[in-house]
Amino acid sequence: MVDQLAHQHSTIGDAWAVDDNATFAPLFGLSAIQDYDDAQKTVAQFDQGGFSLPGRDFYSKDDAKSQEIRKQYVAHIANMLKLSGESQSQAAADAAIVMQIETELANAAMDVVKRRDPKNINNKMTLAQIQKLAPSFDWQRYLTLVHAPAQQTFS
């Protein structure tokens, strides 16, 4: 997974561009930002990833329109999987899993208003601390594959 994600992050245009809500990169993004504690420094920042739907609320709102959008999105995912060679039943099952994963990521993501307060996104850590938080992901390998410059801390 590390290799595939690094490849996607290295080849997707604007994968590193941070928007108001998140980066456009799958799962998470990595970019250089001005240090919140010292404006004369630049630091590397891991940031929450973007969503396939336009924002995190699309995954959680329970009104009829939002439910219909999610239903159509799952049908679209299933159709793309069928076009790639999966059977109808496998594509439907996999599309449901994709939606479940994206919904869990959206639920864990910080909302737009909270993200506008730098105190909420200024969380400096060493690579060892990041690795401890997500031990099943090889962060050093990822950084090597995306050719990230060496950093002492990440924001």
C-alpha positions as CSV (number, residue, x, y, z in Angstrom):
1,M,0.0,0.0,0.0
2,V,2.8,2.4,0.8
3,D,4.3,2.1,-2.7
4,Q,1.0,2.6,-4.4
5,L,0.1,5.6,-2.3
6,A,3.5,7.2,-2.8
7,H,3.1,6.6,-6.6
8,Q,-0.3,8.2,-6.6
9,H,0.9,11.2,-4.6
10,S,3.9,11.6,-6.9
11,T,1.9,11.6,-10.1
12,I,-1.5,13.3,-9.3
13,G,-1.5,16.9,-10.2
14,D,-2.3,19.2,-7.2
15,A,-1.9,16.3,-4.8
16,W,0.2,18.6,-2.6
17,A,-2.0,21.6,-2.9
18,V,-3.7,22.3,0.3
19,D,-7.3,23.6,0.1
20,D,-9.5,25.0,2.8
21,N,-10.7,21.6,3.8
22,A,-8.0,19.2,2.8
23,T,-5.5,18.2,0.2
24,F,-6.8,16.5,-2.9
25,A,-4.5,13.5,-2.4
26,P,-6.0,10.1,-1.4
27,L,-5.9,9.4,2.3
28,F,-3.5,12.2,3.3
29,G,-1.2,14.8,1.8
30,L,2.2,16.1,2.5
31,S,3.2,19.6,1.7
32,A,5.6,22.4,2.8
33,I,3.9,25.1,4.9
34,Q,5.1,28.1,6.8
35,D,5.8,27.1,10.4
36,Y,3.0,28.4,12.7
37,D,5.5,29.0,15.5
38,D,8.2,30.7,13.5
39,A,7.2,32.4,10.2
40,Q,10.8,32.4,9.0
41,K,10.8,28.6,8.8
42,T,9.1,26.1,6.5
43,V,8.0,22.7,7.8
44,A,6.6,19.6,6.3
45,Q,2.9,19.0,7.0
46,F,0.9,15.8,6.8
47,D,-2.7,16.8,6.2
48,Q,-6.0,15.0,6.0
49,G,-6.9,13.8,2.6
50,G,-9.7,14.9,0.4
51,F,-12.9,13.1,-0.4
52,S,-14.4,11.8,-3.6
53,L,-17.6,13.5,-2.7
54,P,-17.3,17.3,-2.4
55,G,-16.9,17.4,1.4
56,R,-17.2,15.5,4.7
57,D,-20.9,16.6,5.2
58,F,-21.9,14.6,2.1
59,Y,-21.0,11.4,4.0
60,S,-23.0,12.3,7.2
61,K,-26.0,14.3,6.3
62,D,-29.2,12.2,6.6
63,D,-31.6,14.2,4.4
64,A,-33.1,12.6,1.3
65,K,-30.9,14.5,-1.2
66,S,-27.7,13.4,0.6
67,Q,-28.8,9.8,0.8
68,E,-29.6,9.9,-3.0
69,I,-26.2,11.4,-3.8
70,R,-24.5,8.6,-1.8
71,K,-26.6,5.9,-3.5
72,Q,-25.7,7.3,-6.9
73,Y,-22.0,7.5,-5.9
74,V,-21.9,3.9,-4.8
75,A,-23.6,2.9,-8.1
76,H,-20.9,4.9,-9.9
77,I,-18.1,3.1,-8.0
78,A,-19.7,-0.3,-8.7
79,N,-20.0,0.6,-12.4
80,M,-16.3,1.6,-12.6
81,L,-15.3,-1.7,-10.9
82,K,-17.5,-3.6,-13.4
83,L,-15.8,-1.8,-16.2
84,S,-12.4,-2.9,-14.8
85,G,-13.5,-6.5,-15.0
86,E,-15.2,-7.3,-11.7
87,S,-18.5,-9.3,-11.6
88,Q,-21.7,-7.4,-10.8
89,S,-21.9,-8.9,-7.3
90,Q,-18.2,-8.4,-6.5
91,A,-18.4,-4.8,-7.8
92,A,-21.4,-4.0,-5.6
93,A,-19.7,-5.5,-2.6
94,D,-16.5,-3.6,-3.2
95,A,-18.3,-0.4,-3.8
96,A,-20.1,-0.7,-0.5
97,I,-16.7,-1.2,1.2
98,V,-15.2,1.8,-0.6
99,M,-18.2,3.9,0.7
100,Q,-17.7,2.6,4.2
101,I,-14.0,3.5,4.2
102,E,-14.6,7.0,2.8
103,T,-17.4,7.5,5.4
104,E,-15.1,6.5,8.3
105,L,-12.4,8.9,7.0
106,A,-14.9,11.7,6.6
107,N,-16.2,11.1,10.2
108,A,-12.6,11.3,11.5
109,A,-11.7,14.4,9.5
110,M,-11.7,17.8,11.1
111,D,-14.4,20.1,9.8
112,V,-13.6,23.2,7.8
113,V,-14.3,25.7,10.6
114,K,-12.1,24.0,13.1
115,R,-9.3,23.8,10.5
116,R,-9.2,27.6,10.1
117,D,-7.8,27.9,13.6
118,P,-4.1,27.3,13.3
119,K,-4.0,25.9,16.9
120,N,-6.1,23.0,15.7
121,I,-3.6,21.9,13.0
122,N,-0.3,22.9,14.5
123,N,0.7,19.5,15.9
124,K,4.4,19.1,15.6
125,M,5.7,15.5,15.8
126,T,8.8,13.6,15.0
127,L,8.7,10.8,12.4
128,A,9.0,8.3,15.3
129,Q,5.9,9.8,16.9
130,I,4.0,9.6,13.7
131,Q,5.1,6.0,13.1
132,K,3.8,5.1,16.6
133,L,0.4,6.6,15.8
134,A,0.1,4.6,12.6
135,P,2.5,1.6,13.0
136,S,1.1,-0.4,10.0
137,F,2.2,2.3,7.6
138,D,5.9,2.6,6.7
139,W,6.3,6.4,6.9
140,Q,10.0,6.4,6.2
141,R,9.5,4.4,3.0
142,Y,6.7,6.7,1.9
143,L,8.9,9.8,2.5
144,T,11.8,8.1,0.5
145,L,9.5,7.2,-2.4
146,V,8.0,10.7,-2.7
147,H,11.6,12.2,-2.5
148,A,10.7,14.4,0.6
149,P,13.6,16.3,2.0
150,A,14.8,15.3,5.5
151,Q,12.8,16.8,8.3
152,Q,13.2,16.8,12.1
153,T,9.6,17.4,12.8
154,F,6.3,17.4,10.9
155,S,3.3,19.6,11.5
